[in-house]
Amino acid sequence: MNPDDEVCLCFHVSRRKIENYLRIERPSRVGQLSECFGAGTGCGWCRPYLQRMFDQASEHGSVEPMPTAEQYAEMRQKYLRKRDHSSGDSPDDNRSSEGPSAEGDSERR
């Protein structure tokens, strides 16, 4: 991944911005990276990468190579499809399983 490639694709936060934030601000917690243009506060895909970048910067003072921008974007698309599929099914499943019992209870009363 090149310095100007985006790590947080939701808020278009580049690797360079995050590395500079880590170097200059020296956050004490990974959650503070959200102050870097909102990194990690969107879909959640980049959080493991932000954690890794934070850990590496804390331990070594620099960040090791990451996947290429193309690989990263492809992995994120798979993550979003999986997340949308699983989150899209669960609320409907919960309602349908609760619906008949709720109707049955009201009929008995």
C-alpha atoms as an extended CHARMM CRD file, in Angstrom:
* protein
*
       109  EXT
         1         1  MET       CA              0.0000000000        0.0000000000        0.0000000000  PROA      1               0.0000000000
         2         2  ASN       CA              1.3920000000        3.3700000000       -1.0090000000  PROA      2               0.0000000000
         3         3  PRO       CA              1.3990000000        6.3620000000        1.3720000000  PROA      3               0.0000000000
         4         4  ASP       CA             -1.4750000000        8.0890000000       -0.4440000000  PROA      4               0.0000000000
         5         5  ASP       CA             -3.6940000000        4.9920000000       -0.6450000000  PROA      5               0.0000000000
         6         6  GLU       CA             -6.7150000000        5.0950000000        1.6200000000  PROA      6               0.0000000000
         7         7  VAL       CA             -6.8060000000        2.9620000000        4.7530000000  PROA      7               0.0000000000
         8         8  CYS       CA            -10.1980000000        4.2600000000        5.8990000000  PROA      8               0.0000000000
         9         9  LEU       CA            -12.2350000000        4.0840000000        2.7230000000  PROA      9               0.0000000000
        10        10  CYS       CA            -15.3770000000        5.5190000000        4.3500000000  PROA      10              0.0000000000
        11        11  PHE       CA            -13.7100000000        8.8190000000        5.2290000000  PROA      11              0.0000000000
        12        12  HSD       CA            -10.8700000000        8.7340000000        2.6710000000  PROA      12              0.0000000000
        13        13  VAL       CA             -8.0870000000        8.7300000000        5.2670000000  PROA      13              0.0000000000
        14        14  SER       CA             -4.7760000000        7.8310000000        3.6640000000  PROA      14              0.0000000000
        15        15  ARG       CA             -1.9700000000        5.7630000000        5.0970000000  PROA      15              0.0000000000
        16        16  ARG       CA              0.1920000000        8.9090000000        5.0440000000  PROA      16              0.0000000000
        17        17  LYS       CA             -2.3080000000       10.8290000000        7.2020000000  PROA      17              0.0000000000
        18        18  ILE       CA             -2.4980000000        8.0170000000        9.7320000000  PROA      18              0.0000000000
        19        19  GLU       CA              1.2700000000        7.5190000000        9.8810000000  PROA      19              0.0000000000
        20        20  ASN       CA              1.8020000000       11.2650000000       10.3140000000  PROA      20              0.0000000000
        21        21  TYR       CA             -0.8590000000       11.3670000000       13.0210000000  PROA      21              0.0000000000
        22        22  LEU       CA              0.8590000000        8.4830000000       14.8260000000  PROA      22              0.0000000000
        23        23  ARG       CA              4.2600000000       10.1310000000       14.5120000000  PROA      23              0.0000000000
        24        24  ILE       CA              3.2230000000       13.6760000000       15.4890000000  PROA      24              0.0000000000
        25        25  GLU       CA              0.3720000000       13.1570000000       17.9680000000  PROA      25              0.0000000000
        26        26  ARG       CA              1.6520000000        9.9180000000       19.5240000000  PROA      26              0.0000000000
        27        27  PRO       CA             -1.7690000000        8.6860000000       20.6830000000  PROA      27              0.0000000000
        28        28  SER       CA             -1.7940000000        6.5350000000       23.7970000000  PROA      28              0.0000000000
        29        29  ARG       CA             -4.8060000000        4.4560000000       22.6590000000  PROA      29              0.0000000000
        30        30  VAL       CA             -5.7710000000        3.1300000000       19.2500000000  PROA      30              0.0000000000
        31        31  GLY       CA             -9.2240000000        4.7090000000       19.6340000000  PROA      31              0.0000000000
        32        32  GLN       CA             -7.6170000000        8.1160000000       19.4000000000  PROA      32              0.0000000000
        33        33  LEU       CA             -6.9850000000        7.4590000000       15.7070000000  PROA      33              0.0000000000
        34        34  SER       CA            -10.6220000000        8.4240000000       15.1830000000  PROA      34              0.0000000000
        35        35  GLU       CA             -9.4130000000       11.9910000000       15.6970000000  PROA      35              0.0000000000
        36        36  CYS       CA             -7.4640000000       11.5850000000       12.4650000000  PROA      36              0.0000000000
        37        37  PHE       CA            -10.2520000000       12.6450000000       10.0820000000  PROA      37              0.0000000000
        38        38  GLY       CA            -12.6710000000       10.0750000000       11.5510000000  PROA      38              0.0000000000
        39        39  ALA       CA            -10.5730000000        7.0140000000       10.7200000000  PROA      39              0.0000000000
        40        40  GLY       CA            -12.2280000000        3.8110000000       11.8760000000  PROA      40              0.0000000000
        41        41  THR       CA            -15.6320000000        5.3020000000       12.6720000000  PROA      41              0.0000000000
        42        42  GLY       CA            -17.4760000000        4.1600000000        9.5350000000  PROA      42              0.0000000000
        43        43  CYS       CA            -18.0320000000        0.5560000000        8.4910000000  PROA      43              0.0000000000
        44        44  GLY       CA            -15.3390000000       -0.8510000000       10.7870000000  PROA      44              0.0000000000
        45        45  TRP       CA            -13.3090000000       -2.5970000000        8.1050000000  PROA      45              0.0000000000
        46        46  CYS       CA            -10.1280000000       -0.6300000000        8.7700000000  PROA      46              0.0000000000
        47        47  ARG       CA            -10.1200000000       -1.0580000000       12.5590000000  PROA      47              0.0000000000
        48        48  PRO       CA             -7.8480000000       -4.1480000000       12.5530000000  PROA      48              0.0000000000
        49        49  TYR       CA             -5.4460000000       -2.3170000000       10.2370000000  PROA      49              0.0000000000
        50        50  LEU       CA             -5.5290000000        0.7830000000       12.4330000000  PROA      50              0.0000000000
        51        51  GLN       CA             -4.8050000000       -1.4400000000       15.4300000000  PROA      51              0.0000000000
        52        52  ARG       CA             -1.8800000000       -3.0220000000       13.6040000000  PROA      52              0.0000000000
        53        53  MET       CA             -0.5220000000        0.3630000000       12.5240000000  PROA      53              0.0000000000
        54        54  PHE       CA             -0.8930000000        1.6840000000       16.0750000000  PROA      54              0.0000000000
        55        55  ASP       CA              0.8530000000       -1.3720000000       17.5820000000  PROA      55              0.0000000000
        56        56  GLN       CA              3.7140000000       -1.2300000000       15.0960000000  PROA      56              0.0000000000
        57        57  ALA       CA              4.2150000000        2.5040000000       15.5660000000  PROA      57              0.0000000000
        58        58  SER       CA              4.1630000000        2.0730000000       19.3510000000  PROA      58              0.0000000000
        59        59  GLU       CA              6.6620000000       -0.7930000000       19.3150000000  PROA      59              0.0000000000
        60        60  HSD       CA              8.9410000000        0.0460000000       16.3870000000  PROA      60              0.0000000000
        61        61  GLY       CA              8.3000000000        3.6900000000       15.5970000000  PROA      61              0.0000000000
        62        62  SER       CA              7.2730000000        2.7980000000       12.0430000000  PROA      62              0.0000000000
        63        63  VAL       CA              4.5930000000        0.8580000000       10.2060000000  PROA      63              0.0000000000
        64        64  GLU       CA              5.3560000000       -2.2680000000        8.1980000000  PROA      64              0.0000000000
        65        65  PRO       CA              4.0360000000       -2.8950000000        4.6550000000  PROA      65              0.0000000000
        66        66  MET       CA              0.3480000000       -3.5340000000        4.1230000000  PROA      66              0.0000000000
        67        67  PRO       CA             -1.5760000000       -5.1930000000        1.2590000000  PROA      67              0.0000000000
        68        68  THR       CA             -1.7290000000       -3.3630000000       -2.0520000000  PROA      68              0.0000000000
        69        69  ALA       CA             -4.5520000000       -0.8640000000       -2.4760000000  PROA      69              0.0000000000
        70        70  GLU       CA             -6.2970000000       -3.2380000000       -4.8760000000  PROA      70              0.0000000000
        71        71  GLN       CA             -6.0540000000       -6.2060000000       -2.4870000000  PROA      71              0.0000000000
        72        72  TYR       CA             -7.2170000000       -4.0220000000        0.3920000000  PROA      72              0.0000000000
        73        73  ALA       CA            -10.2600000000       -2.7230000000       -1.5210000000  PROA      73              0.0000000000
        74        74  GLU       CA            -11.1730000000       -6.2510000000       -2.6420000000  PROA      74              0.0000000000
        75        75  MET       CA            -10.9490000000       -7.5870000000        0.9300000000  PROA      75              0.0000000000
        76        76  ARG       CA            -13.1250000000       -4.7060000000        2.1220000000  PROA      76              0.0000000000
        77        77  GLN       CA            -15.7910000000       -5.4630000000       -0.4890000000  PROA      77              0.0000000000
        78        78  LYS       CA            -15.9310000000       -9.0650000000        0.7330000000  PROA      78              0.0000000000
        79        79  TYR       CA            -16.1830000000       -7.8190000000        4.3170000000  PROA      79              0.0000000000
        80        80  LEU       CA            -19.0530000000       -5.4560000000        3.4560000000  PROA      80              0.0000000000
        81        81  ARG       CA            -20.9640000000       -8.1240000000        1.5230000000  PROA      81              0.0000000000
        82        82  LYS       CA            -20.5880000000      -10.5750000000        4.3980000000  PROA      82              0.0000000000
        83        83  ARG       CA            -21.5460000000       -7.9330000000        6.9800000000  PROA      83              0.0000000000
        84        84  ASP       CA            -24.5490000000       -6.7310000000        4.9870000000  PROA      84              0.0000000000
        85        85  HSD       CA            -25.6930000000      -10.2750000000        4.3490000000  PROA      85              0.0000000000
        86        86  SER       CA            -25.4720000000      -11.3140000000        7.9880000000  PROA      86              0.0000000000
        87        87  SER       CA            -26.9190000000       -8.0930000000        9.3980000000  PROA      87              0.0000000000
        88        88  GLY       CA            -29.6670000000       -8.0290000000        6.7850000000  PROA      88              0.0000000000
        89        89  ASP       CA            -30.8430000000      -11.5100000000        7.6980000000  PROA      89              0.0000000000
        90        90  SER       CA            -30.7520000000      -11.3130000000       11.4770000000  PROA      90              0.0000000000
        91        91  PRO       CA            -33.3390000000       -8.5570000000       12.1440000000  PROA      91              0.0000000000
        92        92  ASP       CA            -35.8690000000      -10.2040000000        9.8130000000  PROA      92              0.0000000000
        93        93  ASP       CA            -35.2320000000      -13.6070000000       11.3760000000  PROA      93              0.0000000000
        94        94  ASN       CA            -35.8040000000      -12.1700000000       14.8510000000  PROA      94              0.0000000000
        95        95  ARG       CA            -39.0590000000      -10.4610000000       13.8660000000  PROA      95              0.0000000000
        96        96  SER       CA            -40.4590000000      -13.4840000000       12.0850000000  PROA      96              0.0000000000
        97        97  SER       CA            -39.7210000000      -15.7500000000       15.0420000000  PROA      97              0.0000000000
        98        98  GLU       CA            -41.2450000000      -13.2750000000       17.4910000000  PROA      98              0.0000000000
        99        99  GLY       CA            -44.2550000000      -12.4340000000       15.3420000000  PROA      99              0.0000000000
       100       100  PRO       CA            -46.2890000000      -15.6520000000       15.5650000000  PROA      100             0.0000000000
       101       101  SER       CA            -45.7740000000      -16.0700000000       19.3130000000  PROA      101             0.0000000000
       102       102  ALA       CA            -46.7980000000      -12.4690000000       19.9520000000  PROA      102             0.0000000000
       103       103  GLU       CA            -49.9610000000      -12.9410000000       17.8770000000  PROA      103             0.0000000000
       104       104  GLY       CA            -50.6890000000      -16.2370000000       19.6090000000  PROA      104             0.0000000000
       105       105  ASP       CA            -50.3560000000      -14.5810000000       23.0360000000  PROA      105             0.0000000000
       106       106  SER       CA            -52.7810000000      -11.8200000000       22.1330000000  PROA      106             0.0000000000
       107       107  GLU       CA            -55.3540000000      -14.3270000000       20.8470000000  PROA      107             0.0000000000
       108       108  ARG       CA            -55.2350000000      -16.2650000000       24.1000000000  PROA      108             0.0000000000
       109       109  ARG       CA            -55.9370000000      -13.1810000000       26.2250000000  PROA      109             0.0000000000
